[in-house]
């Protein structure tokens, strides 16, 4: 038995007459056919208005596109961009106003340039972090870092800085000709004298220079009853008050 090709219009017409022919309700026919009742009544309205031609598939493009502009205006926008590649949507809009043309919105001009491949694609922006990893109190953690800068005379010096992790407050800064353990310790001693000792210290310079923080801190803070020990969970240094 040969198979007969059935068009979509014929299938829709069969569904429309099935309820009347079988005596079933529209809901029962729609459930068996796997369509919604809204689609059934939409097909019926089209059939009553235009006959079988009304059952043909229609384009889903909207009848109006508010974001689309006149083709001649779109050509003018593209021409300005090609003539002046550094002009953005705001400048192009200003030039259209200067020429006596009623311009569209800046966003519409930008969409026009993008649609015509006249704007380089931009990488997606990274979402801002929702959680900041910072200590809840001051003097919980200090961070030590150094930056090499060039002076007006051409000389290069190092600037060592200590920042409190809680408020990102600059506690101390020390300039030196060469980065050394003595220079870092001088910066730390100045910060400790003014702000007290931190609970934890993170020396970001550990890979560059080596300082025996334990012996130095113990010797410097023994009068005030503090000792230093290395944290077992990280490479930072922790102090605790002795009893």
N, C-alpha and C positions, 0 to 999 in steps of 0.2 A: 504494500500500500504506500503510495507516494505521499510525502509530507507536503502540506500546503503552508506557504509563508503567510503569516497574518501580520498586518501592520498594526501599529499602536492605535491608530484611529479606530480600527475594527475592534480591538480589544476593549477600548473605552466604550464604544457603542454597545458591545455585548454586555458590559457591566451595567450600563444605564437601563437596558431593557430586561435584565435578569430578574430584578425585583418584581416587576410587573408580570413577567412570564411565569415565575415560580411561586408567586404569592408570598414570598418571604419579606421580611422587613428590610429596610435599607441598611440598618445596623448589622443584621445577620449576613447580608451579601458582602458588606465591606469587610467584616471579620474574616470570611472565607477567602476573599480575594486579596486580603492583606493591604487594603488601602483605608484611608481615613474618610469619615463622612464629609469632612470639609472638601476633600478632593472630589468625591462623588457629586456633591451639589455644584461645585465649580464646573465640572464637566457638563453637567446638565444645563447650567445657565448658558454656557458657550454653545451647546448643541441647539438649544431653543433660539438663540440669537443668530447664529451663523450656519447652522446645519453641520454636516460632517466636517467642513473646513474649519469650524471652530474648535475641533478636537485635535488639530495639529499642534505640535510642540511650538511654543512661543519663546522668543529670546528672553532671558532673564535680565537683560540690561535695563536699568531704569529709564523711564521716559524722559526724565530731565536729569542733568548733572550740574548742580550748582557750582561745583569746583572747576568745571571746564569753562574756558574763555573763548572768545571769538578767534577763529583760526588766524585771521590777519594780525590780531594783537599778539597771539602766540609767536608768530613769525617775527614780529618786531622785537619782542623780548629776546628771542634766540639770536637775532641779528646783533642786538646791543651786546649780548654776552660774548659772541664770537669776535666782535670788533674790539671789545675791552674785556679780556679774560679775567681781569682782577676785580671787575665790578660784581658786587653781590646783589641780592634781591632788593635790599633797601636803596642802593644807589640806582639801580635800574628803575625802581618806582619813582625816585626823585627826578630822574631824567625824563620819564614819561610825563610827569606833571609839568615839568619845564617846557615840554614840547606841546602842551595843551591837550594831552590825552588823559581820559578818565582811567586811572590805573586800577587794577585789582589789588587785593591785599598783598602784603609782603609774603605771607605764607603761600598764597596762590602762585606768585611769581616763582618762589623757590620750588614748588611742586612742578611747575612748567619746566624749569631748568633741569630738574631731576628726571622728569619723564623724557626729555630730549637728550639725556646723557651728557649734559653740560656741567654737571657737578660731580666732582670726584667722590666716590663712596667713602663714608667715614666709618671707622671701626666703632662698634657698639661701646657705649660708655659703661664703665664699671660701676656697679651699684655701690653706693657708700656703705661702709660697714655699719651694721646695726648694733654691734657690740664692741666696746673698746676695752682692751686688755690693759687696765691701769689699776694701780694700787688704790685702796680706798682712803688711805691716810697719808699725810705728809711724812717724810722721813722713813717710809716703808721700804723704798727702793731708790737708790741713786744710780744713775748711768753715767759712765765716764767715756768720753770720746775725744778725738782730736782731728783737726782739719788743717791742711797746709794752705796758706794764703800767700799771695804775692803783694809786696809793698809797692808804693809809688816809685821807689828807687830801683826796683827790680829784685830786691832781696826776697828770699822765701823764708817764712817763719812758720812755726807750728802754734796753733791756738788750742789749748786743752780746755774743755768745758765739762762741767758736772751739772746734770739736770735732774730735778726731782721727778720721778715717774708719775706722781699723783696729779700735779698741776702743771707739769712741763715748765717749771720755774727754773731759771738759770741761777744756780747757787754760787758758782765761782767760775772764773775764766783765767787762764794763765798762758802767757805768750813765752815762747822759748825758741832759740835758734835751732836746736836739735831735739828730737823727741827721745826722752829718756825716762827711766824709772824715777829719778830724782825730781824731774819736772812734774811728773804725774803726781808724785807724793806731795809736792809743795802745793799743788792745786787742791788736792784732797784735804790737806791739813788746814788750808785757809777756809774751805767750806765747812769743815767740822768745827773750827773755832767759832764761826759765826752762827751756824745753824744746829749744832749738835751732831751726834753720830747717827747714821742711818741704821735701820734694822738689817737691811740687805744691800749689798753693793754688787753691781754688775759691771765689771771692767771690760768694755768692748775692745780694749787694746791688748787683750791677753795674747793674741796671736802675733803682735808686733813687739811688745816688750814684756819682760817678766819681772814681777814684783812679788816679794814674799809678804803678801798682805797680812798673813797671820802673825808673823813676828813683829812687823811694824805696828799693827793695830794693838797688839798686846802691850808692847812697850810704851806706846803713846797714850793708851787709855787706862793703864793700870791705876793711875791715881784716882780716877773717877769710878773704878770698880766695874769695868767692862772687859770682857774677853772676846776673842774672835775665833770662830771655827768655821770650817768649810761645810756648806750645805750638802748633805748626801744626795739630794735630788737634783742639783744643778751645779753649774760651774761658778755660781755667784758666791759671795761671802756673807755670812750671817753673824750678827753679834748678839749676845745675850747678857743680861745683867747678872753678875755673880752675887750669890747670897752673902 
